[in-house]
Amino acid sequence: SHNKSRQKCTIEFWYRLPEQEYVEDEIILARRSLLDEEQTDESTLCLPDENLNTLWELAVLPNGSLELRSGAGSVVSSAVSNHGNDDECDGLVIWGRDDGRGGWNHVCLIFSSIRHSSPIKCFASILMNGITIVDSISFS
């Protein structure tokens, strides 16, 4: 498409996590799925998806890192994309505290195909609490 505004997407939101000791499996924060004609139960869109309906999803892993995954098999992790920052965020989430406070995180996903030559690939960036933890990684 020649329309540059349709080649970039930003999604940002706040989420709250419990204390880390209560998290035994990944938590899906956001997912973009396709609902096919045969799938009429929309309540299953938030369940783990083993088929090709998922375009991408963002998950928090029990170790506190974020993973952005595509339905095509690409995985971008904040744990391996951390550029050696000594910042307080360091690619890890803020967990809830035992006093019931804390646990709030802000995440921003940026998808851009402006500089990409392939129509099925894009660059993905992840910012967390105002800090870039994944910077323009090729994603398909």
Secondary structure as GFF3:
##gff-version 3
##sequence-region A 1 140
A	DSSP	three_ten_helix	4	7	.	.	.	ID=ss1
A	DSSP	beta_strand	8	16	.	.	.	ID=ss2
A	DSSP	three_ten_helix	20	22	.	.	.	ID=ss3
A	DSSP	beta_strand	27	33	.	.	.	ID=ss4
A	DSSP	three_ten_helix	42	46	.	.	.	ID=ss5
A	DSSP	beta_strand	54	60	.	.	.	ID=ss6
A	DSSP	beta_strand	66	70	.	.	.	ID=ss7
A	DSSP	beta_strand	75	77	.	.	.	ID=ss8
A	DSSP	alpha_helix	78	81	.	.	.	ID=ss9
A	DSSP	beta_strand	104	112	.	.	.	ID=ss10
A	DSSP	beta_strand	122	128	.	.	.	ID=ss11
A	DSSP	beta_strand	131	139	.	.	.	ID=ss12
###
